[in-house]
């Protein structure tokens, strides 16, 4: 819960961002709750705007997101970042940019991340592309495996960092 996490980090230099699960029954209430905290100093901001990430935006139509953005944030006071590798979502004015959440599936993130950046910038040169950096993953102990990427003693993390840096991003997101 965002309230609890913000209480835990209050007064520290740690910053939090919320990632909305667009497949949930009611993403609207989750987003509205975020807006009760937009002035909290422990939120991640970009150019003074709090950042809100969205996972699996394909769960709803572009019109749904446009309408929701117009309702909850008509002045675009927060930064809305879509997830995924479908860069056509950037056609919607609901999104300020895109940050593909998962890269650990790729055997070659040094090539994949710049390829994504090129696609994002071709689709929407005026919007942000924020690459993910990942140490690898292995979720087999928690559930049926959806991601298994050996950390290779830090080599995979370095490869994603190198791939992200090659895109010359304004910033990147560490995911794990």
C-alpha positions in Angstrom: 0.0 0.0 0.0 1.4 3.4 -1.0 0.5 5.0 2.3 2.5 2.5 4.3 5.5 2.6 2.0 5.6 6.4 2.0 5.5 6.3 5.8 8.4 3.8 5.9 10.7 6.0 3.7 9.6 9.4 5.1 12.5 11.6 5.9 15.0 9.5 3.9 16.5 10.0 0.5 14.6 6.9 -0.8 12.0 7.6 -3.5 9.1 5.5 -4.6 7.0 5.2 -7.7 3.7 3.4 -8.2 3.1 1.0 -10.9 -0.6 0.6 -11.7 -1.7 -2.9 -12.7 -4.0 -2.2 -15.6 -5.4 -5.7 -15.4 -6.8 -5.1 -11.9 -10.5 -4.8 -11.4 -10.3 -1.1 -10.7 -7.2 0.8 -11.9 -9.1 4.0 -11.6 -9.3 3.9 -7.8 -5.6 3.0 -7.6 -4.7 6.0 -9.8 -7.0 8.3 -7.8 -5.3 7.2 -4.6 -1.9 8.1 -6.1 -3.1 11.6 -6.7 -3.7 12.0 -2.9 0.1 11.8 -2.6 1.4 13.8 -5.6 3.1 16.4 -3.3 4.9 13.8 -1.2 8.6 14.5 -1.4 9.4 10.7 -1.4 7.8 10.1 -4.8 10.0 9.7 -7.8 9.7 12.9 -9.9 10.9 13.9 -13.4 11.2 17.6 -14.0 9.2 18.3 -10.9 6.3 15.9 -11.9 5.5 12.8 -9.9 5.9 9.6 -12.0 3.2 7.0 -12.4 4.0 3.7 -14.2 1.4 1.5 -15.8 1.8 -2.2 -16.4 -0.1 -3.9 -19.3 -1.9 -0.9 -20.7 -3.3 -3.1 -23.5 -5.8 -4.3 -20.9 -7.8 -1.2 -21.8 -8.5 0.8 -25.0 -6.6 4.0 -25.8 -9.9 5.8 -25.4 -10.2 4.4 -21.8 -6.8 5.9 -21.0 -7.4 9.2 -22.7 -10.7 9.6 -20.8 -9.2 8.6 -17.5 -6.3 11.0 -18.0 -8.6 13.8 -18.8 -10.7 13.0 -15.7 -7.8 12.5 -13.2 -5.0 14.6 -14.6 -6.3 17.1 -17.2 -3.3 19.4 -16.8 -0.8 16.5 -17.1 0.7 17.4 -13.7 2.1 13.9 -13.3 4.1 11.8 -15.7 2.2 8.8 -17.1 4.6 6.1 -18.3 3.2 3.1 -20.3 4.8 -0.3 -20.1 5.5 -2.7 -22.9 7.0 -3.0 -26.3 4.0 -1.9 -28.3 5.1 1.6 -29.1 1.9 2.5 -30.9 0.4 3.2 -27.5 2.5 6.4 -27.6 0.0 7.7 -30.2 -2.4 8.4 -27.3 -2.1 11.7 -25.5 -2.7 9.8 -22.3 1.0 8.8 -22.2 4.1 10.9 -21.6 6.4 8.1 -22.5 7.1 4.4 -22.3 9.3 2.2 -20.1 9.3 -1.4 -21.0 9.3 -3.2 -17.7 10.9 -6.5 -18.6 14.2 -7.0 -20.3 15.5 -10.1 -18.5 13.9 -12.4 -21.2 16.4 -11.1 -23.7 19.7 -13.0 -24.2 21.1 -9.8 -25.7 20.0 -6.7 -23.9 22.9 -4.7 -25.3 21.1 -4.9 -28.7 17.5 -5.1 -27.5 17.4 -1.9 -25.5 18.7 0.3 -28.3 16.3 -1.4 -30.7 13.4 -0.5 -28.4 14.7 3.1 -28.1 14.8 3.5 -31.8 11.2 2.2 -32.1 9.9 4.4 -29.3 11.6 7.5 -30.7 10.4 6.8 -34.2 6.8 6.4 -32.9 6.9 9.5 -30.6 10.1 11.6 -30.7 8.6 14.1 -28.3 7.9 11.5 -25.6 10.2 9.8 -23.1 11.8 6.4 -23.5 13.0 5.1 -20.1 14.9 1.8 -20.5 14.9 -0.9 -17.8 18.0 -2.2 -16.2 17.8 -5.7 -14.7 20.2 -8.0 -12.8 18.4 -11.1 -14.3 15.6 -13.1 -12.8 14.4 -16.5 -11.6 10.9 -16.7 -10.4 10.6 -20.5 -10.4 10.5 -20.6 -6.6 7.5 -18.2 -6.4 5.4 -19.5 -9.3 5.4 -21.2 -12.7 8.5 -19.8 -14.4 7.8 -16.7 -16.4 11.4 -15.4 -16.3 14.6 -17.2 -15.9 17.8 -15.3 -16.7 21.0 -16.2 -15.0 22.7 -13.2 -13.3 26.0 -14.6 -14.5 27.9 -13.1 -11.6 26.7 -9.6 -12.5 27.4 -9.9 -16.2 23.7 -9.8 -17.2 23.2 -6.7 -15.0 26.2 -5.0 -16.7 24.8 -6.0 -20.2 21.4 -4.3 -19.4 23.2 -1.3 -18.0 25.3 -1.0 -21.1 22.3 -1.5 -23.4 20.4 1.2 -21.5 23.3 3.6 -21.5 23.7 3.1 -25.3 20.2 4.6 -25.8 21.4 7.9 -24.2 18.4 8.1 -21.9 17.4 10.9 -19.7 17.1 8.3 -17.0 16.6 4.6 -16.5 14.6 2.3 -14.2 16.1 -0.6 -12.2 13.8 -3.6 -12.2 14.2 -6.9 -10.5 
